[in-house]
């Protein structure tokens, strides 16, 4: 019996149980008594009380927020790092882009491993991935050159890629049934992003100001050492969903499309490197190195697309693309991520470069962004069962567009409260709500045993949006950085914000074609 063609279906048929099968179960002396299922809105049995449930959700949120912690630590101390390691803004951008690239590229394989690993339970995998993240983050503080920093950031991004799907997979198994409680839990779980923004931003800025740029990475490693220890105690050992695939787990672990992964990572890496170095040198975009990298990057990505159409085990099974709404949600998320994360980096650099602010001062000015996320992420979970998802996406995408339009008019010496303050608040609403609505819709469309891969899917698109957005905006910034410095010092930043506005506009244009109703309603 072949299970493959039904595994990724979006409207699986309910399997009827015959009277004979029921009769067999009743006569089986060795069968175990199955307790009556709890109502969907009840607390899961594996969580002892409300305190245990809150700690569990917080730990899962922190585990999934490792990419944000890493990115914010680099963004806030970009100025001190560039001074200490003699790095240009374009090179500093790669410290953020490299971790985004590796995180996005490895989310799907780690999600696949979490769903098919025949030896280790998900809790053990989570603790191991958190421990590796601690080790790599601590190594970042020993970087002596920009190249070493970029490499370690990329390796740390791989550890982040392991944390996210494993954490979300555990959360999905603990809360398997759509309900209002699940909506609130997942919205609270997404509060890990603004929490990481606050802790990572303020903590990194204060430590860099008082000690050095290395201190934030050491503190981050210590924080996640504590999270790893608490995860051993408070994260429950959840049982896997019972399917016939269990007997085939070991061979399925080896069936992942590793060649497709290699082609994807290689193509994106070469393409984004070419975009970064293209504007530099005496002949921008005309040097043999840039032309070669662009050509090889495009060829690798083309080979990836061709290979995915012919291989028997594609990274993303083709049936998932049969749901047009899922496809549009993924594209919408990529465009939103390209806008949001690029905007965050260039706003921070603008304040350090043109306004002369120190890292801690930048972190304080970015704090409202995180506070808005803490307040509004739970709000969308409270109303998602009453308001159609398409309407929420429309509000989110519109907020993201308006946010970037404001920054186009940002000038040196401009009032923070008029331009940057509303821009960062609106961008947070846009990105958080798009991720919130999209994640729940995709997870509700997949069978339970594939929720780690499903969770990886949207996270992959958002993380891959980081190097793509940073590559394009860095190319634009480098092209205008040396021009009209005296008369128009903001020109390079203005053009990058025009690009982020275009990215956000793509998300908004797709919303009318996305069909998502109320989620979690009775």
For each residue, the residues with C-beta under 8 A, 3 or more apart:
1: 244
2: 5
3: 6 7 243 244 245
4: 7 317
5: 2 9 319
6: 3 9 12
7: 3 4 245 317 447 450
8: 317 319 320 446 447 450
9: 5 6 12 319 447
10: 319 320 322 323 326 445 446
11:
12: 6 9 447
13:
14:
15:
16:
17: 21 22
18: 21 22
19: 22 23
20: 23 24
21: 17 18 24 25
22: 17 18 19 25 26
23: 19 20 26 27
24: 20 21 27 28
25: 21 22 28 31
26: 22 23
27: 23 24
28: 24 25 31
29:
30:
31: 25 28
32:
33:
34:
35:
36:
37:
38: 42 44 45
39: 42
40: 177 178 179 181 182
41: 179 180 181
42: 38 39 181
43: 47 50 53 181
44: 38 47 53 174 175
45: 38
46: 174 236 237 238
47: 43 44 52 53 56 174 236
48: 52
49: 52 53
50: 43 53 54
51: 54 55
52: 47 48 49 55 56 234
53: 43 44 47 49 50 56 57
54: 50 51 57 58
55: 51 52 58 59 230 234
56: 47 52 53 59 60 174 234 235 236
57: 53 54 60 61 171 185 188 189
58: 54 55 61 62 192
59: 55 56 62 63 227 230 231 234 235
60: 56 57 63 64 167 168 170 171 189 192 235
61: 57 58 64 65 188 189 190 191 192 195
62: 58 59 65 66 192 195 196 224 227
63: 59 60 66 126 129 130 163 164 166 167 227 231
64: 60 61 163 164 167 168 189 192
65: 61 62 68 69 192 193 195 196
66: 62 63 69 70 130 133 159 160 163 164 224
67: 70 71 99 100 103 157 160 164 463
68: 65 71 72 192 193 196 197 200
69: 65 66 72 73 196 199 200 220
70: 66 67 73 74 99 137 153 156 157 160 220
71: 67 68 74 75 96 99 100 341 466
72: 68 69 75 76 196 197 200 201 204
73: 69 70 76 77 200 204 216 217 220
74: 70 71 77 78 81 92 95 96 99 153
75: 71 72 78 96 344 345 348
76: 72 73 200 201 204 205 208 216 348 359 362 363 366
77: 73 74 80 81 204 205 208 213 216 359
78: 74 75 81 82 89 92 95 345 348 349 352 359
79: 82 83 349 352 353 358 359
80: 77 83 84 208 212 213 359
81: 74 77 78 84 85 87 92 95 149 213
82: 78 79 85 86 87 88 89 91 92
83: 79 80 86
84: 80 81 212 213
85: 81 82 143 144 145 146 149
86: 82 83 146
87: 81 82 91 92 146 149
88: 82 91 92
89: 78 82 92 93 349 353 474 477 481
90: 93 94 276 277 280 474 477 478
91: 82 87 88 94 95 146 150
92: 74 78 81 82 87 88 89 95 96 146 349
93: 89 90 96 97 276 345 470 474
94: 90 91 97 98 150 276 470
95: 74 78 81 91 92 98 99 146 149 150 153
96: 71 74 75 92 93 99 100 153 341 345 466 470
97: 93 94 100 101 272 276 466 467 470 471 474
98: 94 95 101 102 150 151 153 154 157 467
99: 67 70 71 74 95 96 102 103 153 154 156 157 160 466
100: 67 71 96 97 103 104 157 341 463 464 465 466 467 470
101: 97 98 104 105 154 157 265 268 269 272 463 464 466 467
102: 98 99 105 106 154 155 157 158 161 265
103: 67 99 100 106 107 157 158 160 161 164 463 466
104: 100 101 107 161 459 460 461 462 463 464 465 466 467
105: 101 102 161 261 264 265 268 460 464
106: 102 103 109 110 157 158 161 162 261
107: 103 104 110 111 161 164 165 456 459 460 463
108: 111 112 261 315 316 453 456 457 460
109: 106 112 113 256 258 261 315
110: 106 107 113 114 129 161 162 164 165 166 456
111: 107 108 114 115 165 166 169 452 453 454 455 456 457
112: 108 109 115 116 253 256 452 453 456
113: 109 110 116 117 125 253 256
114: 110 111 117 122 125 165 166 169 452
115: 111 112 169 449 450 451 452 453
116: 112 113 249 252 253
117: 113 114 120 125 249 253
118: 249 250 253
119:
120: 117 124 125 128
121: 124 125 237
122: 114 125 126 166 169 170 173 238 452
123: 126 127 170 231 235 236 237 238
124: 120 121 127 128
125: 113 114 117 120 121 122 128 129 162 166
126: 63 122 123 129 130 163 166 167 170 231 235
127: 123 124 130 131 228 231 232 235
128: 120 124 125 131 132
129: 63 110 125 126 132 133 159 162 163 166
130: 63 66 126 127 133 134 163 224 227 228 231
131: 127 128 134 135 225 228
132: 128 129 135 136 159 162
133: 66 129 130 136 137 156 159 160 163 224
134: 130 131 137 138 221 224 225 228
135: 131 132 138 139 221
136: 132 133 139 140 152 155 156 159
137: 70 133 134 140 156 217 220 221 224
138: 134 135 141 217 218 221
139: 135 136 142 143 152
140: 136 137 143 149 152 153 156 214 217
141: 138 214 215 217 218
142: 139 214
143: 85 139 140 146 148 149 152
144: 85 148
145: 85 148 149
146: 85 86 87 91 92 95 143 149 150
147: 150 151
148: 143 144 145 151 152
149: 81 85 87 95 140 143 145 146 152 153
150: 91 94 95 98 146 147 153 154
151: 98 147 148 154 155
152: 136 139 140 143 148 149 155 156
153: 70 74 95 96 98 99 140 149 150 156 157
154: 98 99 101 102 150 151 157 158
155: 102 136 151 152 158 159
156: 70 99 133 136 137 140 152 153 159 160
157: 67 70 98 99 100 101 102 103 106 153 154 160 161
158: 102 103 106 154 155 161 162
159: 66 129 132 133 136 155 156 162 163
160: 66 67 70 99 103 133 156 157 163 164
161: 102 103 104 105 106 107 110 157 158 164 165 463
162: 106 110 125 129 132 158 159 165 166
163: 63 64 66 126 129 130 133 159 160 166 167
164: 63 64 66 67 103 107 110 160 161 167 168 455 456 459
165: 107 110 111 114 161 162 168 169 452 453 455 456 459
166: 63 110 111 114 122 125 126 129 162 163 169 170 452
167: 60 63 64 126 163 164 170 171
168: 60 64 164 165 171 172 189 439 451 452 455 456 459
169: 111 114 115 122 165 166 172 173 451 452 455
170: 60 122 123 126 166 167 173 174 235 238
171: 57 60 167 168 174 175 185 186 189
172: 168 169 175 176 443 448 451 452 454 455
173: 122 169 170 176 238 239 240 241 448 451
174: 44 46 47 56 170 171 236 238
175: 44 171 172 179 181 182 185 186
176: 172 173 241 448
177: 40 182
178: 40 182 444 519 520
179: 40 41 175 182 183 520
180: 41 183 184 385 520 521
181: 40 41 42 43 175 184 185
182: 40 175 177 178 179 185 186 520
183: 179 180 186 187 381 382 384 385 440 519 520
184: 180 181 187 188 378 381 382
185: 57 171 175 181 182 188 189 381
186: 171 175 182 183 189 190 381 436 439 440
187: 183 184 190 191 377 378 379 380 381 382 384 436
188: 57 61 184 185 191 377 378 381
189: 57 60 61 64 168 171 185 186 192
190: 61 186 187 193 377 432 435 436 439
191: 61 187 188 194 195 373 374 377 378
192: 58 60 61 62 64 65 68 189 195 196
193: 65 68 190 196 197 373 377 432
194: 191 197 198 369 370 371 372 373 374 377 428 432
195: 61 62 65 191 192 198 199 370 374
196: 62 65 68 69 72 192 193 199 200
197: 68 72 193 194 200 201 366 369 370 373
198: 194 195 201 202 367 370 371 374
199: 69 195 196 202 203 223
200: 68 69 72 73 76 196 197 203 204 216 220
201: 72 76 197 198 204 205 363 366 367 370
202: 198 199 205 206 360 363 364 367
203: 199 200 206 207 216 219 220
204: 72 73 76 77 200 201 207 208 216 220 359 363
205: 76 77 201 202 208 209 358 359 360 361 362 363 364
206: 202 203 209 210 360 363
207: 203 204 210 211 215 216 219
208: 76 77 80 204 205 211 212 213 215 216 359 360
209: 205 206 358 359 360
210: 206 207 215
211: 207 208 214 215
212: 80 84 208 215
213: 77 80 81 84 208 216
214: 140 141 142 211 217 218
215: 141 207 208 210 211 212 218 219
216: 73 76 77 200 203 204 207 208 213 219 220
217: 73 137 138 140 141 214 220 221
218: 138 141 214 215 221 222
219: 203 207 215 216 222 223
220: 69 70 73 137 200 203 204 216 217 223 224
221: 134 135 137 138 217 218 224 225
222: 218 219 225 226
223: 199 219 220 226 227
224: 62 66 130 133 134 137 220 221 227 228
225: 131 134 221 222 228 229
226: 222 223 229 230
227: 59 62 63 130 223 224 230 231
228: 127 130 131 134 224 225 231 232
229: 225 226 232 233
230: 55 59 226 227 233 234
231: 59 63 123 126 127 130 227 228 234 235
232: 127 228 229 235
233: 229 230
234: 52 55 56 59 230 231
235: 56 59 60 123 126 127 170 231 232
236: 46 47 56 123 174
237: 46 121 123
238: 46 122 123 170 173 174
239: 173
240: 173 246 449
241: 173 176 447 448 449
242: 246
243: 3 246 449
244: 1 3 247 248
245: 3 7 248 249 252 449
246: 240 242 243 249
247: 244
248: 244 245 251 252
249: 116 117 118 245 246 252 253
250: 118 253 254
251: 248 254 255
252: 116 245 248 249 255
253: 112 113 116 117 118 249 250 256
254: 250 251
255: 251 252 313
256: 109 112 113 253 261 313 315
257: 260 261 307 308 311 313 314 315
258: 109 261 262
259: 262 263 307 311
260: 257 263 264 304 307 308 311 314 315
261: 105 106 108 109 256 257 258 264 265 315
262: 258 259 265 266
263: 259 260 266 267 300 301 303 304 307
264: 105 260 261 267 268 300 301 304 315
265: 101 102 105 261 262 268 269
266: 262 263 269 270 296 297 300
267: 263 264 270 271 297 298 299 300 301 302 303 304
268: 101 105 264 265 271 272 297 301 464 467 468
269: 101 265 266 272 273 297
270: 266 267 273 274 293 294 296 297 300
271: 267 268 274 275 293 294 297 298 301 471
272: 97 101 268 269 275 276 297 467 468 470 471
273: 269 270 276 277 293 297 471
274: 270 271 277 278 290 293 294 297
275: 271 272 278 471 472 474 475
276: 90 93 94 97 272 273 471 474 475 478
277: 90 273 274 280 281 289 290 293
278: 274 275 284 285 290 294 475 478
279: 284 285 475 478 479
280: 90 277 284 478
281: 277 284 287 290
282:
283: 286 287
284: 278 279 280 281 479
285: 278 279 290
286: 283 290 291
287: 281 283 290 291
288: 291 292
289: 277 292 293
290: 274 277 278 281 285 286 287 293 294
291: 286 287 288 294 295
292: 288 289 295 296
293: 270 271 273 274 277 289 290 296 297
294: 270 271 274 278 290 291 297 298
295: 291 292 298 299
296: 266 270 292 293 299 300
297: 266 267 268 269 270 271 272 273 274 293 294 300 301
298: 267 271 294 295 301 302
299: 267 295 296 302 303
300: 263 264 266 267 270 296 297 303 304
301: 263 264 267 268 271 297 298 304 305
302: 267 298 299 305 306
303: 263 267 299 300 306 307
304: 260 263 264 267 300 301 307 308
305: 301 302 308 309
306: 302 303 309 310
307: 257 259 260 263 303 304 310 311
308: 257 260 304 305 311 314 315 316
309: 305 306 314 318
310: 306 307
311: 257 259 260 307 308 314
312:
313: 255 256 257
314: 257 260 308 309 311 317 318
315: 108 109 256 257 260 261 264 308
316: 108 308 320 321 457
317: 4 7 8 314 320
318: 309 314 321 322
319: 5 8 9 10 322
320: 8 10 316 317 323 326 457
321: 316 318 326 327
322: 10 318 319
323: 10 320 326 327 445
324: 327 328 513
325: 328 329 441 514 515 516
326: 10 320 321 323 329 330 441 442 445
327: 321 323 324 330 331
328: 324 325 331 332 510 513 514
329: 325 326 332 333 438 441 442 458 514 516
330: 326 327 333 334 438 457 458 461
331: 327 328 334 335 506 510
332: 328 329 335 336 393 397 434 438 506 507 510 511 514
333: 329 330 336 337 434 435 438 458 461 462 465 507
334: 330 331 337 338 461 462 464 465 468
335: 331 332 338 339 465 503 504 506 507 510
336: 332 333 339 340 396 397 400 430 431 434 462 465 503 504 507
337: 333 334 340 341 431 461 462 463 464 465 466 469
338: 334 335 341 342 465 466 468 469 472 500 503
339: 335 336 342 343 400 404 427 469 500 501 503 504 507
340: 336 337 343 344 400 427 430 431 465
341: 71 96 100 337 338 344 345 465 466 469 470
342: 338 339 345 346 466 469 470 472 473 496 499 500 503
343: 339 340 346 347 403 404 407 423 427 497 500
344: 75 340 341 347 348 366 424 427
345: 75 78 93 96 341 342 348 349 470 473
346: 342 343 349 350 473 477 493 496 497 500
347: 343 344 350 351 366 407 420 423 424
348: 75 76 78 344 345 351 352 362 366
349: 78 79 89 92 345 346 352 353 493
350: 346 347 353 354 355 410 490 493
351: 347 348 354 355 357 361 362 365 420
352: 78 79 348 349 355 356 357 358 359 362
353: 79 89 349 350
354: 350 351 412 489 490 493
355: 350 351 352 412 413
356: 352
357: 351 352 361 362 365
358: 79 205 209 352 361 362
359: 76 77 78 79 80 204 205 208 209 352 362 363
360: 202 205 206 208 209 363 364
361: 205 351 357 358 364 365
362: 76 205 348 351 352 357 358 359 365 366
363: 76 201 202 204 205 206 359 360 366 367
364: 202 205 360 361 367
365: 351 357 361 362 368 416 420 421
366: 76 197 201 344 347 348 362 363 369 370 424
367: 198 201 202 363 364 370 371
368: 365 371 372 421 424 425
369: 194 197 366 372 373 424 425 427 428
370: 194 195 197 198 201 366 367 373 374 428
371: 194 198 367 368 374 375
372: 194 368 369 375 376 425 428 429
373: 191 193 194 197 369 370 376 377 428 432
374: 191 194 195 198 370 371 377
375: 371 372 378 379
376: 372 373 379 380 428 429 432 433
377: 187 188 190 191 193 194 373 374 380 381 432 436
378: 184 187 188 191 375 381 382
379: 187 375 376 382 383
380: 187 376 377 383 384 392 432 433 436 437
381: 183 184 185 186 187 188 377 378 384 436
382: 183 184 187 378 379
383: 379 380 386 387 392
384: 183 187 380 381 387 389 392 436 437 440 518 519 520
385: 180 183 518 519 520 521
386: 383 518 521
387: 383 384 391 392 518
388: 391 392 516 517 518
389: 384 392 393 437 440 441 514 516 517 518 519
390: 393 394 511 514 515 516 517
391: 387 388 394 395
392: 380 383 384 387 388 389 395 396 433 436 437
393: 332 389 390 396 397 433 434 437 438 511 514 516
394: 390 391 397 398 508 511 512
395: 391 392 398 399 429 433
396: 336 392 393 399 400 429 430 431 432 433 434 437
397: 332 336 393 394 400 401 430 434 504 507 508 510 511
398: 394 395 401 402 430 508
399: 395 396 402 403 426 427 429 430 433
400: 336 339 340 396 397 403 404 426 427 429 430 431 434 504 507 508
401: 397 398 404 405 430 501 504 505 507 508
402: 398 399 405 406 426
403: 343 399 400 406 407 422 423 424 425 426 427 430 504
404: 339 343 400 401 407 408 423 427 497 500 501 503 504
405: 401 402 408 409 501
406: 402 403 409 410 419 422 423 426
407: 343 347 403 404 410 419 420 423 497 500
408: 404 405 494 497 498 501
409: 405 406 414 419
410: 350 406 407 414 419 420 423 490 493 494 497
411: 414 490
412: 354 355 489 490
413: 355
414: 409 410 411 418 419 420
415: 418 419
416: 365 419 420 421
417: 421
418: 414 415 421 422
419: 406 407 409 410 414 415 416 422 423
420: 347 351 365 407 410 414 416 423 424
421: 365 368 416 417 418 424 425
422: 403 406 418 419 425 426
423: 343 347 403 404 406 407 410 419 420 426 427
424: 344 347 366 368 369 403 420 421 427 428
425: 368 369 372 403 421 422 428 429
426: 399 400 402 403 406 422 423 429 430
427: 339 340 343 344 369 399 400 403 404 423 424 430 431
428: 194 369 370 372 373 376 424 425 431 432
429: 372 376 395 396 399 400 425 426 432 433
430: 336 340 396 397 398 399 400 401 403 426 427 433 434 504 507
431: 336 337 340 396 400 427 428 434 435
432: 190 193 194 373 376 377 380 396 428 429 435 436
433: 376 380 392 393 395 396 399 429 430 436 437
434: 332 333 336 393 396 397 400 430 431 437 438 507
435: 190 333 431 432 438 439 458 462
436: 186 187 190 377 380 381 384 392 432 433 439 440
437: 380 384 389 392 393 396 433 434 440 441 516 519
438: 329 330 332 333 393 434 435 441 442 458
439: 168 186 190 435 436 442 443 455 458
440: 183 186 384 389 436 437 443 444 519 520
441: 325 326 329 389 437 438 444 445 516 519
442: 326 329 438 439 445 446 454 455 457 458
443: 172 439 440 446 451 454 455
444: 178 440 441 519
445: 10 323 326 441 442 454
446: 8 10 442 443 450 451 453 454
447: 7 8 9 12 241 450
448: 172 173 176 241 451
449: 115 240 241 243 245
450: 7 8 115 446 447 453 454
451: 115 168 169 172 173 443 446 448 454 455
452: 111 112 114 115 122 165 166 168 169 172 455 456
453: 108 111 112 115 165 446 450 456 457
454: 111 172 442 443 445 446 450 451 457
455: 111 164 165 168 169 172 439 442 443 451 452 458 459
456: 107 108 110 111 112 164 165 168 452 453 459 460
457: 108 111 316 320 330 442 453 454 460 461
458: 329 330 333 435 438 439 442 455 461 462
459: 104 107 164 165 168 455 456 462 463
460: 104 105 107 108 456 457 463 464
461: 104 330 333 334 337 457 458 464 465
462: 104 333 334 336 337 435 458 459 465 466
463: 67 100 101 103 104 107 161 337 459 460 466
464: 100 101 104 105 268 334 337 460 461 467 468
465: 100 104 333 334 335 336 337 338 340 341 461 462 468 469
466: 71 96 97 99 100 101 103 104 337 338 341 342 462 463 469 470
467: 97 98 100 101 104 268 272 464 470 471
468: 268 272 334 338 464 465 471 472
469: 337 338 339 341 342 465 466 472 473 500 503
470: 93 94 96 97 100 272 341 342 345 466 467 473 474
471: 97 271 272 273 275 276 467 468 474 475
472: 275 338 342 468 469 475 476 499
473: 342 345 346 469 470 476 477 496 499 500
474: 89 90 93 97 275 276 470 471 477 478
475: 275 276 278 279 471 472 478 479
476: 472 473 479 480 492 495 496 499
477: 89 90 346 473 474 480 481 492 493 495 496
478: 90 276 278 279 280 474 475 481 492
479: 279 284 475 476 492 495
480: 476 477 483 484 491 492 495
481: 89 477 478 485 492
482: 485
483: 480 491 492
484: 480 487 488 489 491
485: 481 482 488 489
486: 489
487: 484
488: 484 485 491
489: 354 412 484 485 486
490: 350 354 410 411 412 493 494
491: 480 483 484 488 494 495
492: 476 477 478 479 480 481 483 495 496
493: 346 349 350 354 410 477 490 496 497
494: 408 410 490 491 497 498
495: 476 477 479 480 491 492 498 499
496: 342 346 473 476 477 492 493 499 500
497: 343 346 404 407 408 410 493 494 500 501
498: 408 494 495 501 502
499: 342 472 473 476 495 496 502 503
500: 338 339 342 343 346 404 407 469 473 496 497 503 504
501: 339 401 404 405 408 497 498 504 505
502: 498 499 505 506
503: 335 336 338 339 342 404 469 499 500 506 507
504: 335 336 339 397 400 401 403 404 430 500 501 507 508
505: 401 501 502 508 509
506: 331 332 335 502 503 509 510
507: 332 333 335 336 339 397 400 401 430 434 503 504 510 511
508: 394 397 398 400 401 504 505 511
509: 505 506 512
510: 328 331 332 335 397 506 507 513 514
511: 332 390 393 394 397 507 508 514
512: 394 509
513: 324 328 510
514: 325 328 329 332 389 390 393 510 511
515: 325 390
516: 325 329 388 389 390 393 437 441 519
517: 388 389 390
518: 384 385 386 387 388 389 521
519: 178 183 384 385 389 437 440 441 444 516
520: 178 179 180 182 183 384 385 440
521: 180 385 386 518
522:
